[in-house]
Amino acid sequence: MKIFSILALLSSLALALTACSSGTGGNAAYVDSSGPRTVVSLEKINIQDWSNAADQMVQSLLASKTLDKAPTQPAVMAVSRIVNNTTQQVDTDMLTKKIRVALNQSGKVVTTTTFGKNAEDTLAKEAGDAAAFAAGEQAPDRIPYYTLSGKLIEDSAQAGSTTQRTYVFQLSLTEVKSGLAVWEDEVSITKQGRRNAIGW
């Protein structure tokens, strides 16, 4: 009888520990998107990876003082092409939008959304053109001083049952007038393990 009691107690303890280790006992719950309790996936770029890369890029760009050299403040920037060379189908706005928001909030940059063939805000572009036409003026000058371009790269390695994936985020800030890259940086995020997990 004592053996059954001890086994029952051990089973209950094991279930309790499993529930505690999962953090939510298996039930869905809200977590901080960039916090340590998010899911870490080996086969994809997670939300915390985008946030981490964007934060490091913004800090690097602001620390370089490059944006202070623009003749007009805040500097006008347009987002150019971000090439995805990973095995995933990703929305690169996960990176660029975070960077744009942070730079805009810093007061150093405003982003034009009406420049180029693939203008992000076509309604604003059409409205600006229409207003200029009605006033008998030329369309407003939307030429950016800087453009932001980049590339996403993935590298995989295997050792026994352990998988390692590195995601490399590369960005370049180009001065439009000179065509020179006046700031560049690269952030690598490496994840290693046998399976996906919660927390890091």
TORPA-4810 file (N, C-alpha, C, O; in nm, 3 decimals):
<nodes>
NODE_1_0.083_-0.121_0.000_0.000_0.000_0.000_0.087_0.126_0.000_0.057_0.226_-0.066_M
NODE_2_0.198_0.116_0.079_0.287_0.232_0.086_0.353_0.258_-0.050_0.374_0.373_-0.089_K
NODE_3_0.385_0.150_-0.120_0.449_0.165_-0.252_0.356_0.237_-0.349_0.400_0.325_-0.423_I
NODE_4_0.226_0.199_-0.349_0.130_0.266_-0.436_0.116_0.414_-0.399_0.105_0.499_-0.487_F
NODE_5_0.117_0.444_-0.270_0.107_0.583_-0.224_0.227_0.664_-0.270_0.214_0.778_-0.316_S
NODE_6_0.345_0.603_-0.258_0.468_0.672_-0.299_0.467_0.695_-0.451_0.505_0.802_-0.498_I
NODE_7_0.424_0.592_-0.528_0.416_0.606_-0.673_0.317_0.714_-0.714_0.345_0.792_-0.806_L
NODE_8_0.203_0.718_-0.647_0.102_0.821_-0.677_0.156_0.960_-0.646_0.132_1.055_-0.720_A
NODE_9_0.229_0.969_-0.535_0.288_1.098_-0.495_0.392_1.143_-0.597_0.397_1.260_-0.636_L
NODE_10_0.476_1.048_-0.641_0.579_1.080_-0.740_0.517_1.122_-0.873_0.566_1.214_-0.939_L
NODE_11_0.409_1.054_-0.913_0.340_1.090_-1.038_0.283_1.230_-1.031_0.296_1.308_-1.125_S
NODE_12_0.221_1.263_-0.918_0.163_1.397_-0.899_0.273_1.503_-0.901_0.255_1.611_-0.959_S
NODE_13_0.386_1.472_-0.838_0.497_1.566_-0.835_0.553_1.589_-0.976_0.585_1.701_-1.013_L
NODE_14_0.564_1.480_-1.053_0.615_1.491_-1.190_0.523_1.577_-1.276_0.570_1.659_-1.355_A
NODE_15_0.391_1.558_-1.261_0.295_1.640_-1.336_0.304_1.787_-1.298_0.297_1.875_-1.383_L
NODE_16_0.321_1.812_-1.168_0.331_1.950_-1.120_0.456_2.017_-1.175_0.453_2.132_-1.217_A
NODE_17_0.569_1.941_-1.174_0.693_1.997_-1.226_0.685_2.025_-1.375_0.737_2.126_-1.423_L
NODE_18_0.618_1.936_-1.449_0.599_1.958_-1.593_0.519_2.083_-1.619_0.553_2.161_-1.708_T
NODE_19_0.413_2.104_-1.543_0.329_2.223_-1.558_0.407_2.349_-1.527_0.394_2.450_-1.596_A
NODE_20_0.490_2.343_-1.420_0.568_2.460_-1.382_0.674_2.492_-1.487_0.698_2.608_-1.519_C
NODE_21_0.738_2.385_-1.542_0.844_2.409_-1.640_0.791_2.468_-1.768_0.863_2.541_-1.838_S
NODE_22_0.665_2.438_-1.802_0.609_2.494_-1.925_0.565_2.638_-1.906_0.539_2.708_-2.004_S
NODE_23_0.558_2.683_-1.782_0.525_2.823_-1.754_0.377_2.849_-1.753_0.330_2.929_-1.672_G
NODE_24_0.300_2.785_-1.840_0.157_2.812_-1.848_0.074_2.686_-1.829_-0.048_2.689_-1.839_T
NODE_25_0.143_2.574_-1.801_0.071_2.449_-1.783_0.005_2.401_-1.912_-0.091_2.324_-1.907_G
NODE_26_0.056_2.445_-2.028_0.000_2.403_-2.155_-0.105_2.496_-2.210_-0.142_2.485_-2.328_G
NODE_27_-0.155_2.586_-2.131_-0.257_2.681_-2.177_-0.192_2.801_-2.244_-0.082_2.843_-2.207_N
NODE_28_-0.259_2.856_-2.342_-0.208_2.975_-2.411_-0.202_3.093_-2.316_-0.289_3.109_-2.230_A
NODE_29_-0.100_3.174_-2.332_-0.083_3.293_-2.247_-0.004_3.397_-2.323_0.071_3.364_-2.414_A
NODE_30_-0.021_3.524_-2.287_0.055_3.632_-2.348_0.195_3.638_-2.289_0.214_3.621_-2.168_Y
NODE_31_0.293_3.662_-2.375_0.430_3.682_-2.329_0.486_3.805_-2.399_0.433_3.850_-2.501_V
NODE_32_0.592_3.860_-2.343_0.659_3.975_-2.403_0.723_3.930_-2.536_0.799_3.834_-2.538_D
NODE_33_0.691_4.000_-2.645_0.739_3.959_-2.778_0.890_3.953_-2.789_0.943_3.876_-2.870_S
NODE_34_0.961_4.032_-2.709_1.107_4.030_-2.713_1.165_3.975_-2.584_1.284_3.987_-2.558_S
NODE_35_1.079_3.913_-2.502_1.122_3.863_-2.372_1.180_3.723_-2.377_1.181_3.659_-2.482_G
NODE_36_1.229_3.674_-2.262_1.297_3.544_-2.256_1.205_3.423_-2.256_1.255_3.310_-2.252_P
NODE_37_1.073_3.442_-2.259_0.980_3.329_-2.257_0.918_3.300_-2.393_0.822_3.223_-2.402_R
NODE_38_0.972_3.360_-2.498_0.920_3.334_-2.633_0.974_3.201_-2.686_1.075_3.150_-2.637_T
NODE_39_0.906_3.147_-2.786_0.948_3.020_-2.846_1.073_3.043_-2.931_1.079_3.137_-3.011_V
NODE_40_1.170_2.955_-2.914_1.292_2.959_-2.995_1.284_2.846_-3.097_1.284_2.729_-3.060_V
NODE_41_1.276_2.883_-3.225_1.266_2.783_-3.333_1.398_2.776_-3.408_1.460_2.878_-3.438_S
NODE_42_1.440_2.654_-3.437_1.563_2.635_-3.512_1.543_2.659_-3.662_1.636_2.701_-3.731_L
NODE_43_1.421_2.633_-3.710_1.397_2.635_-3.854_1.342_2.767_-3.907_1.311_2.777_-4.025_E
NODE_44_1.330_2.869_-3.822_1.276_2.996_-3.870_1.329_3.113_-3.788_1.383_3.096_-3.678_K
NODE_45_1.313_3.231_-3.844_1.347_3.354_-3.773_1.228_3.389_-3.684_1.117_3.409_-3.733_I
NODE_46_1.252_3.396_-3.553_1.145_3.426_-3.458_1.130_3.576_-3.438_1.216_3.654_-3.479_N
NODE_47_1.019_3.616_-3.375_0.991_3.757_-3.350_1.103_3.825_-3.270_1.137_3.940_-3.296_I
NODE_48_1.159_3.751_-3.173_1.267_3.809_-3.093_1.395_3.827_-3.174_1.477_3.913_-3.142_Q
NODE_49_1.414_3.744_-3.279_1.531_3.760_-3.367_1.521_3.890_-3.446_1.619_3.964_-3.458_D
NODE_50_1.402_3.918_-3.500_1.380_4.043_-3.573_1.406_4.163_-3.481_1.475_4.258_-3.520_W
NODE_51_1.350_4.157_-3.361_1.365_4.267_-3.265_1.510_4.288_-3.227_1.559_4.401_-3.222_S
NODE_52_1.579_4.179_-3.200_1.720_4.186_-3.160_1.805_4.247_-3.271_1.886_4.336_-3.245_N
NODE_53_1.786_4.199_-3.394_1.864_4.252_-3.507_1.833_4.399_-3.531_1.925_4.479_-3.552_A
NODE_54_1.705_4.435_-3.527_1.666_4.576_-3.549_1.725_4.667_-3.442_1.777_4.774_-3.474_A
NODE_55_1.718_4.625_-3.316_1.772_4.707_-3.206_1.922_4.730_-3.223_1.971_4.841_-3.204_D
NODE_56_1.995_4.624_-3.257_2.139_4.638_-3.274_2.174_4.728_-3.392_2.268_4.807_-3.385_Q
NODE_57_2.098_4.716_-3.501_2.123_4.799_-3.619_2.096_4.946_-3.589_2.176_5.033_-3.627_M
NODE_58_1.986_4.975_-3.521_1.952_5.114_-3.488_2.058_5.174_-3.397_2.102_5.287_-3.420_V
NODE_59_2.100_5.101_-3.295_2.203_5.151_-3.205_2.333_5.179_-3.279_2.399_5.280_-3.254_Q
NODE_60_2.369_5.089_-3.371_2.491_5.108_-3.450_2.482_5.231_-3.539_2.577_5.309_-3.547_S
NODE_61_2.368_5.249_-3.607_2.351_5.363_-3.697_2.352_5.495_-3.621_2.417_5.590_-3.664_L
NODE_62_2.281_5.501_-3.510_2.277_5.625_-3.433_2.413_5.656_-3.372_2.453_5.773_-3.367_L
NODE_63_2.485_5.554_-3.328_2.617_5.575_-3.268_2.720_5.623_-3.371_2.817_5.689_-3.335_A
NODE_64_2.698_5.589_-3.499_2.792_5.629_-3.604_2.786_5.778_-3.635_2.879_5.833_-3.695_S
NODE_65_2.676_5.846_-3.595_2.656_5.989_-3.621_2.641_6.021_-3.770_2.646_6.138_-3.808_K
NODE_66_2.625_5.919_-3.853_2.611_5.939_-3.997_2.491_6.025_-4.032_2.498_6.111_-4.119_T
NODE_67_2.381_6.002_-3.963_2.257_6.076_-3.993_2.270_6.224_-3.964_2.196_6.305_-4.021_L
NODE_68_2.361_6.262_-3.875_2.381_6.403_-3.841_2.445_6.482_-3.954_2.444_6.605_-3.954_D
NODE_69_2.502_6.410_-4.052_2.573_6.477_-4.161_2.481_6.521_-4.275_2.524_6.592_-4.366_K
NODE_70_2.355_6.479_-4.271_2.261_6.521_-4.375_2.238_6.672_-4.366_2.223_6.724_-4.255_A
NODE_71_2.236_6.744_-4.478_2.222_6.890_-4.473_2.087_6.936_-4.418_2.077_7.045_-4.361_P
NODE_72_1.985_6.855_-4.435_1.853_6.887_-4.382_1.816_6.786_-4.275_1.828_6.665_-4.294_T
NODE_73_1.773_6.838_-4.162_1.735_6.751_-4.049_1.585_6.762_-4.022_1.532_6.873_-4.024_Q
NODE_74_1.515_6.652_-3.996_1.568_6.516_-4.002_1.592_6.472_-4.145_1.530_6.524_-4.239_P
NODE_75_1.682_6.376_-4.163_1.718_6.329_-4.296_1.602_6.249_-4.356_1.532_6.176_-4.285_A
NODE_76_1.583_6.263_-4.487_1.479_6.187_-4.555_1.539_6.055_-4.605_1.642_6.054_-4.673_V
NODE_77_1.474_5.945_-4.571_1.524_5.812_-4.608_1.415_5.732_-4.678_1.297_5.743_-4.644_M
NODE_78_1.455_5.652_-4.776_1.364_5.559_-4.842_1.418_5.418_-4.824_1.540_5.397_-4.825_A
NODE_79_1.329_5.323_-4.808_1.371_5.184_-4.794_1.377_5.121_-4.933_1.278_5.119_-5.005_V
NODE_80_1.494_5.071_-4.968_1.514_5.007_-5.098_1.491_4.856_-5.082_1.415_4.814_-4.994_S
NODE_81_1.554_4.778_-5.164_1.531_4.634_-5.166_1.606_4.563_-5.054_1.724_4.588_-5.031_R
NODE_82_1.536_4.473_-4.984_1.598_4.383_-4.887_1.589_4.243_-4.946_1.480_4.186_-4.954_I
NODE_83_1.701_4.187_-4.986_1.705_4.057_-5.053_1.699_3.945_-4.949_1.774_3.944_-4.852_V
NODE_84_1.608_3.851_-4.971_1.594_3.736_-4.881_1.664_3.615_-4.942_1.613_3.553_-5.035_N
NODE_85_1.782_3.581_-4.887_1.856_3.465_-4.935_1.846_3.349_-4.836_1.935_3.263_-4.832_N
NODE_86_1.740_3.345_-4.756_1.719_3.234_-4.665_1.626_3.133_-4.731_1.574_3.157_-4.840_T
NODE_87_1.606_3.020_-4.664_1.516_2.917_-4.715_1.371_2.945_-4.680_1.282_2.869_-4.716_T
NODE_88_1.347_3.055_-4.609_1.213_3.088_-4.563_1.149_3.197_-4.649_1.217_3.278_-4.712_Q
NODE_89_1.019_3.195_-4.649_0.945_3.306_-4.710_0.911_3.402_-4.597_0.824_3.373_-4.514_Q
NODE_90_0.978_3.515_-4.594_0.962_3.609_-4.484_0.920_3.746_-4.535_0.944_3.780_-4.651_V
NODE_91_0.859_3.824_-4.449_0.824_3.962_-4.478_0.934_4.049_-4.418_0.944_4.061_-4.296_D
NODE_92_1.017_4.109_-4.503_1.131_4.186_-4.454_1.089_4.311_-4.378_1.172_4.375_-4.313_T
NODE_93_0.960_4.348_-4.385_0.911_4.459_-4.303_0.925_4.429_-4.155_0.926_4.521_-4.073_D
NODE_94_0.935_4.301_-4.120_0.956_4.264_-3.980_1.084_4.328_-3.927_1.095_4.357_-3.808_M
NODE_95_1.180_4.350_-4.016_1.305_4.416_-3.978_1.301_4.565_-4.006_1.327_4.647_-3.918_L
NODE_96_1.267_4.601_-4.131_1.276_4.742_-4.171_1.177_4.832_-4.100_1.208_4.947_-4.070_T
NODE_97_1.057_4.781_-4.072_0.958_4.864_-4.005_1.003_4.898_-3.864_0.984_5.011_-3.818_K
NODE_98_1.061_4.801_-3.794_1.110_4.826_-3.659_1.220_4.933_-3.661_1.226_5.019_-3.574_K
NODE_99_1.307_4.925_-3.762_1.415_5.022_-3.775_1.359_5.160_-3.808_1.402_5.260_-3.751_I
NODE_100_1.263_5.164_-3.900_1.203_5.292_-3.938_1.136_5.360_-3.819_1.153_5.480_-3.797_R
NODE_101_1.061_5.284_-3.743_0.991_5.339_-3.627_1.091_5.396_-3.527_1.074_5.507_-3.477_V
NODE_102_1.196_5.320_-3.498_1.296_5.365_-3.400_1.369_5.490_-3.448_1.392_5.582_-3.370_A
NODE_103_1.405_5.495_-3.577_1.475_5.612_-3.630_1.383_5.734_-3.632_1.426_5.845_-3.603_L
NODE_104_1.257_5.712_-3.668_1.160_5.821_-3.669_1.143_5.878_-3.528_1.139_5.999_-3.510_N
NODE_105_1.133_5.790_-3.430_1.116_5.834_-3.292_1.240_5.904_-3.238_1.231_5.983_-3.144_Q
NODE_106_1.356_5.874_-3.297_1.480_5.940_-3.254_1.486_6.084_-3.302_1.565_6.164_-3.251_S
NODE_107_1.403_6.119_-3.402_1.405_6.253_-3.458_1.512_6.274_-3.563_1.527_6.384_-3.615_G
NODE_108_1.588_6.167_-3.596_1.698_6.178_-3.692_1.655_6.153_-3.835_1.722_6.195_-3.929_K
NODE_109_1.543_6.082_-3.853_1.502_6.038_-3.986_1.352_6.048_-4.004_1.276_6.022_-3.910_V
NODE_110_1.309_6.086_-4.125_1.171_6.066_-4.167_1.177_5.981_-4.292_1.265_6.000_-4.376_V
NODE_111_1.085_5.887_-4.305_1.086_5.795_-4.418_0.985_5.838_-4.523_0.868_5.861_-4.491_T
NODE_112_1.029_5.848_-4.647_0.935_5.878_-4.754_0.866_5.749_-4.797_0.932_5.648_-4.820_T
NODE_113_0.736_5.754_-4.805_0.659_5.636_-4.847_0.595_5.658_-4.984_0.511_5.579_-5.028_T
NODE_114_0.636_5.766_-5.052_0.575_5.799_-5.181_0.677_5.808_-5.293_0.648_5.861_-5.401_T
NODE_115_0.799_5.757_-5.269_0.905_5.770_-5.369_0.925_5.638_-5.444_0.921_5.530_-5.384_F
NODE_116_0.945_5.648_-5.574_0.979_5.532_-5.654_0.858_5.464_-5.717_0.743_5.497_-5.688_G
NODE_117_0.888_5.366_-5.804_0.782_5.294_-5.874_0.695_5.213_-5.780_0.573_5.201_-5.799_K
NODE_118_0.758_5.157_-5.677_0.685_5.074_-5.582_0.658_5.152_-5.453_0.686_5.104_-5.343_N
NODE_119_0.604_5.272_-5.469_0.576_5.356_-5.352_0.484_5.282_-5.255_0.387_5.218_-5.296_A
NODE_120_0.517_5.293_-5.128_0.439_5.223_-5.025_0.300_5.282_-5.010_0.202_5.209_-4.995_E
NODE_121_0.293_5.415_-5.013_0.164_5.482_-4.995_0.125_5.550_-5.126_0.152_5.669_-5.146_D
NODE_122_0.063_5.475_-5.214_0.028_5.528_-5.346_-0.081_5.635_-5.336_-0.085_5.726_-5.419_T
NODE_123_-0.168_5.625_-5.237_-0.273_5.726_-5.221_-0.213_5.861_-5.186_-0.255_5.964_-5.240_L
NODE_124_-0.116_5.862_-5.095_-0.050_5.987_-5.058_0.025_6.045_-5.177_0.030_6.167_-5.196_A
NODE_125_0.084_5.957_-5.258_0.156_6.005_-5.377_0.060_6.069_-5.476_0.088_6.177_-5.529_K
NODE_126_-0.051_6.003_-5.501_-0.151_6.057_-5.594_-0.210_6.189_-5.542_-0.231_6.283_-5.618_E
NODE_127_-0.236_6.194_-5.411_-0.292_6.316_-5.352_-0.194_6.432_-5.362_-0.234_6.545_-5.390_A
NODE_128_-0.065_6.404_-5.340_0.037_6.508_-5.352_0.049_6.559_-5.494_0.061_6.680_-5.517_G
NODE_129_0.046_6.466_-5.589_0.053_6.505_-5.730_-0.069_6.588_-5.771_-0.057_6.687_-5.842_D
NODE_130_-0.187_6.545_-5.723_-0.311_6.616_-5.757_-0.312_6.756_-5.698_-0.354_6.851_-5.763_A
NODE_131_-0.267_6.769_-5.573_-0.263_6.900_-5.507_-0.168_6.994_-5.579_-0.198_7.112_-5.597_A
NODE_132_-0.052_6.941_-5.621_0.046_7.023_-5.692_-0.010_7.066_-5.828_0.009_7.180_-5.870_A
NODE_133_-0.078_6.975_-5.896_-0.137_7.006_-6.027_-0.244_7.113_-6.013_-0.250_7.206_-6.094_F
NODE_134_-0.329_7.101_-5.911_-0.437_7.199_-5.889_-0.381_7.337_-5.857_-0.442_7.439_-5.890_A
NODE_135_-0.265_7.340_-5.793_-0.204_7.468_-5.757_-0.115_7.521_-5.869_-0.055_7.627_-5.856_A
NODE_136_-0.107_7.447_-5.979_-0.024_7.491_-6.091_0.124_7.478_-6.062_0.205_7.552_-6.118_G
NODE_137_0.158_7.383_-5.975_0.298_7.365_-5.938_0.345_7.228_-5.983_0.267_7.144_-6.028_E
NODE_138_0.474_7.209_-5.970_0.528_7.076_-5.995_0.501_6.987_-5.873_0.478_7.036_-5.762_Q
NODE_139_0.503_6.857_-5.897_0.485_6.764_-5.785_0.596_6.787_-5.683_0.708_6.818_-5.722_A
NODE_140_0.567_6.773_-5.556_0.667_6.798_-5.453_0.788_6.706_-5.466_0.776_6.592_-5.510_P
NODE_141_0.903_6.758_-5.427_1.027_6.683_-5.436_1.030_6.577_-5.326_1.032_6.609_-5.207_D
NODE_142_1.028_6.451_-5.367_1.028_6.343_-5.268_1.159_6.266_-5.270_1.166_6.155_-5.216_R
NODE_143_1.261_6.321_-5.330_1.387_6.248_-5.342_1.452_6.233_-5.204_1.475_6.333_-5.136_I
NODE_144_1.480_6.111_-5.163_1.541_6.090_-5.032_1.690_6.124_-5.033_1.754_6.120_-5.138_P
NODE_145_1.742_6.158_-4.917_1.886_6.183_-4.905_1.960_6.050_-4.886_2.073_6.034_-4.932_Y
NODE_146_1.893_5.956_-4.818_1.950_5.823_-4.795_1.855_5.715_-4.843_1.733_5.735_-4.849_Y
NODE_147_1.911_5.599_-4.877_1.830_5.479_-4.899_1.887_5.368_-4.813_2.007_5.362_-4.788_T
NODE_148_1.799_5.280_-4.769_1.838_5.167_-4.685_1.815_5.037_-4.762_1.703_5.010_-4.806_L
NODE_149_1.918_4.959_-4.778_1.907_4.831_-4.849_1.975_4.723_-4.767_2.048_4.752_-4.671_S
NODE_150_1.952_4.598_-4.804_2.015_4.492_-4.727_1.991_4.354_-4.779_1.937_4.334_-4.888_G
NODE_151_2.032_4.257_-4.699_2.021_4.116_-4.737_2.007_4.031_-4.611_2.064_4.062_-4.507_K
NODE_152_1.928_3.922_-4.623_1.916_3.823_-4.518_1.980_3.694_-4.567_1.950_3.648_-4.677_L
NODE_153_2.069_3.636_-4.486_2.141_3.515_-4.524_2.124_3.410_-4.415_2.115_3.442_-4.296_I
NODE_154_2.120_3.285_-4.456_2.105_3.175_-4.361_2.218_3.075_-4.379_2.256_3.042_-4.492_E
NODE_155_2.273_3.027_-4.266_2.377_2.924_-4.270_2.338_2.812_-4.174_2.298_2.838_-4.060_D
NODE_156_2.350_2.687_-4.220_2.311_2.572_-4.138_2.428_2.479_-4.119_2.512_2.463_-4.207_S
NODE_157_2.433_2.416_-4.001_2.536_2.316_-3.971_2.475_2.208_-3.883_2.380_2.233_-3.810_A
NODE_158_2.531_2.088_-3.892_2.479_1.974_-3.816_2.596_1.898_-3.755_2.698_1.876_-3.820_Q
NODE_159_2.580_1.859_-3.628_2.678_1.775_-3.560_2.600_1.671_-3.481_2.546_1.700_-3.374_A
NODE_160_2.595_1.550_-3.533_2.514_1.447_-3.468_2.367_1.485_-3.475_2.314_1.511_-3.583_G
NODE_161_2.302_1.488_-3.361_2.160_1.524_-3.356_2.138_1.672_-3.327_2.025_1.718_-3.313_S
NODE_162_2.248_1.748_-3.318_2.239_1.892_-3.288_2.242_1.974_-3.416_2.330_1.957_-3.500_T
NODE_163_2.144_2.062_-3.430_2.136_2.151_-3.546_2.177_2.292_-3.504_2.141_2.339_-3.396_T
NODE_164_2.250_2.359_-3.591_2.286_2.500_-3.568_2.244_2.582_-3.689_2.274_2.547_-3.803_Q
NODE_165_2.173_2.690_-3.662_2.131_2.781_-3.770_2.176_2.922_-3.734_2.154_2.970_-3.623_R
NODE_166_2.237_2.987_-3.831_2.276_3.127_-3.814_2.202_3.211_-3.917_2.203_3.179_-4.036_T
NODE_167_2.139_3.316_-3.871_2.070_3.411_-3.959_2.150_3.541_-3.956_2.172_3.600_-3.850_Y
NODE_168_2.193_3.586_-4.074_2.275_3.706_-4.085_2.191_3.818_-4.146_2.133_3.803_-4.253_V
NODE_169_2.185_3.930_-4.076_2.110_4.048_-4.120_2.212_4.154_-4.163_2.290_4.202_-4.081_F
NODE_170_2.212_4.190_-4.291_2.306_4.289_-4.343_2.230_4.412_-4.392_2.129_4.400_-4.463_Q
NODE_171_2.278_4.530_-4.355_2.214_4.654_-4.399_2.319_4.755_-4.446_2.430_4.759_-4.394_L
NODE_172_2.280_4.835_-4.544_2.366_4.943_-4.594_2.282_5.070_-4.607_2.169_5.066_-4.655_S
NODE_173_2.339_5.181_-4.564_2.277_5.312_-4.581_2.355_5.385_-4.690_2.474_5.410_-4.675_L
NODE_174_2.287_5.418_-4.799_2.354_5.482_-4.913_2.313_5.628_-4.924_2.195_5.662_-4.916_T
NODE_175_2.413_5.713_-4.943_2.387_5.855_-4.971_2.352_5.865_-5.119_2.434_5.834_-5.204_E
NODE_176_2.231_5.907_-5.149_2.180_5.904_-5.286_2.266_5.988_-5.381_2.297_5.945_-5.492_V
NODE_177_2.306_6.107_-5.338_2.379_6.198_-5.426_2.512_6.139_-5.472_2.549_6.151_-5.589_K
NODE_178_2.585_6.076_-5.380_2.718_6.022_-5.413_2.713_5.876_-5.456_2.803_5.827_-5.523_S
NODE_179_2.606_5.806_-5.416_2.596_5.663_-5.445_2.686_5.578_-5.356_2.708_5.461_-5.384_G
NODE_180_2.738_5.638_-5.249_2.829_5.568_-5.159_2.756_5.514_-5.037_2.665_5.577_-4.983_L
NODE_181_2.797_5.396_-4.994_2.743_5.339_-4.870_2.815_5.408_-4.754_2.934_5.386_-4.732_A
NODE_182_2.742_5.492_-4.680_2.804_5.572_-4.574_2.794_5.504_-4.438_2.856_5.548_-4.341_V
NODE_183_2.716_5.398_-4.431_2.709_5.317_-4.308_2.668_5.176_-4.347_2.580_5.156_-4.430_W
NODE_184_2.733_5.078_-4.286_2.698_4.938_-4.307_2.716_4.862_-4.177_2.803_4.895_-4.096_E
NODE_185_2.635_4.760_-4.158_2.651_4.675_-4.041_2.594_4.538_-4.070_2.516_4.518_-4.164_D
NODE_186_2.634_4.443_-3.986_2.590_4.305_-4.001_2.567_4.246_-3.862_2.652_4.257_-3.774_E
NODE_187_2.452_4.185_-3.844_2.419_4.121_-3.716_2.393_3.973_-3.743_2.315_3.938_-3.832_V
NODE_188_2.459_3.887_-3.666_2.439_3.742_-3.679_2.370_3.689_-3.554_2.409_3.721_-3.442_S
NODE_189_2.268_3.608_-3.575_2.198_3.544_-3.465_2.206_3.393_-3.487_2.156_3.342_-3.587_I
NODE_190_2.268_3.323_-3.393_2.289_3.179_-3.405_2.209_3.104_-3.300_2.209_3.139_-3.182_T
NODE_191_2.140_3.000_-3.346_2.060_2.915_-3.257_2.105_2.771_-3.274_2.131_2.726_-3.385_K
NODE_192_2.113_2.699_-3.162_2.165_2.563_-3.165_2.083_2.474_-3.073_2.046_2.516_-2.963_Q
NODE_193_2.054_2.354_-3.116_1.980_2.261_-3.032_1.929_2.143_-3.112_1.958_2.127_-3.230_G
NODE_194_1.851_2.060_-3.043_1.794_1.941_-3.107_1.648_1.961_-3.143_1.596_1.894_-3.232_R
NODE_195_1.582_2.052_-3.074_1.440_2.077_-3.100_1.405_2.217_-3.053_1.481_2.281_-2.979_R
NODE_196_1.288_2.264_-3.095_1.242_2.396_-3.054_1.216_2.396_-2.903_1.190_2.292_-2.843_N
NODE_197_1.223_2.515_-2.844_1.206_2.525_-2.699_1.142_2.658_-2.663_1.132_2.749_-2.745_A
NODE_198_1.098_2.666_-2.537_1.045_2.792_-2.483_1.152_2.854_-2.397_1.209_2.789_-2.309_I
NODE_199_1.179_2.980_-2.422_1.277_3.053_-2.339_1.418_3.048_-2.396_1.454_2.959_-2.473_G
NODE_200_1.496_3.148_-2.357_1.635_3.154_-2.401_1.717_3.222_-2.293_1.839_3.238_-2.309_W
</nodes>
